[in-house]
Amino acid sequence: MARPAFELADIFRRHGEAYRRTHPLPRQQRRVMRAIETCRTAALGGHVEQCGHCQYTRISYNSCRNRHCPKCQSLARARWLEARKSELLPVEYFHVVFTVPEPIAELMFHNQQQLYDLLFRVTAQTLLTIARDPQHLGAGLGFFAILHTWGQNLHFHPHLHCVVPGGGLSIDHHRWISCRPGFFLPVRVLSRLFRRLFLEALEKAFQRGQLRFFSRLEALRHPAAFARFLATLRKTDWVVYAKPPFGGPQQVLEYLGRYTHRVAISNQRLLPLQNDQVSFQWKDYRHPHQPKVLTLAAEEFIRRFLLHTLPPGFQRIRHFGFLANCHRQDKLALCHQLLATPLADLLPRPADYRDFYQALTHRSLRICPQCRVGAMLCIQILPPYRWPSAPPLDSS
């Protein structure tokens, strides 16, 4: 894929310093901005390569490797997919999305660490409980969940994407139980249990004094007001959406390859900056076949992007059931034994970042781009230097 002419880093370089001067930012958001501004610039160091055949020389600057940077996700995604190969089973896979109502989302924004964790925990409990019920599947699931906090217009919209194989281990672990073709679990049942478990856990968190209330939510500090808040949410329909099944493991990999390591907005969606305004393409799911363009002041665009900065060290992809870290290897071996099928070699096994890059883009970083004959050899290491007071202007 060709490099976009305009990038998120360009917006931060032009308007980031002014934004920081006028907006008090948490340390994590400032670090995200600075990482994106300096990504693949001389500030982070790099190396000089030269072709052994035609003497063509190029400079490659290092990436910031920040998980919020749209330029740094391709190789991270490839490495993560490589690790997932052995976890895929030769069965139909389902995609289930759990979304919280807007009032919960507003509360979640001010309590991200606690309520993101709660969202993962309750979602897992919901899926595992309904799947174990003999009236539905009667089996123990294994799945992973991915947190996204954005909608197409960059508003705060937390939700979990769960990728679940269509079946699970029997309670005695003696057989594999498959779900019906094309049907996983009833979403209405999932939605009601998800709502009940989440609100029960939220009430306990309030009683323990673990929630913070700011701005419009300050009135919820009082127990009577919070009880009314919960009562209203119990009458609201909570959205659990099951998308059509993927099919087999290869379709799962194709989906994961473009989805797991997304950031709030990709560089491909951005349009050139004009008059201090940022325009980007977005999809209105009410009219999915009519791409739209949204234009925001640069200040508002930066504000919306930073809404999706994750807490430091937060794990946004988590595994549950027989894919949980504590017993994943043994349980997966049992699943493959019960399914009596070998694990297909679904991805190449590159060991070097240049091999990952070639597997993703079908372009080699080892071959000279000018003569197409010689190999590029590293002839000099460029050390990083302290971040300057103003970020570099050139992103190459």
Secondary structure as UniProt FT lines:
FT   HELIX           8..22
FT   HELIX           27..38
FT   TURN            39..40
FT   HELIX           42..44
FT   STRAND          46..51
FT   TURN            52..54
FT   STRAND          57..61
FT   TURN            67..68
FT   HELIX           70..72
FT   HELIX           73..84
FT   HELIX           85..87
FT   STRAND          93..99
FT   HELIX           102..110
FT   HELIX           112..132
FT   TURN            134..137
FT   STRAND          142..150
FT   TURN            152..153
FT   STRAND          156..165
FT   STRAND          167..169
FT   TURN            171..172
FT   STRAND          176..178
FT   TURN            181..182
FT   HELIX           187..207
FT   TURN            208..209
FT   HELIX           215..221
FT   HELIX           223..234
FT   STRAND          240..247
FT   HELIX           249..259
FT   TURN            260..261
FT   HELIX           267..269
FT   STRAND          270..274
FT   TURN            275..276
FT   STRAND          277..282
FT   TURN            285..286
FT   TURN            288..289
FT   STRAND          292..297
FT   HELIX           298..306
FT   TURN            307..308
FT   TURN            312..313
FT   STRAND          317..321
FT   TURN            322..323
FT   TURN            325..327
FT   HELIX           328..339
FT   HELIX           353..361
FT   TURN            369..371
FT   STRAND          375..382
//
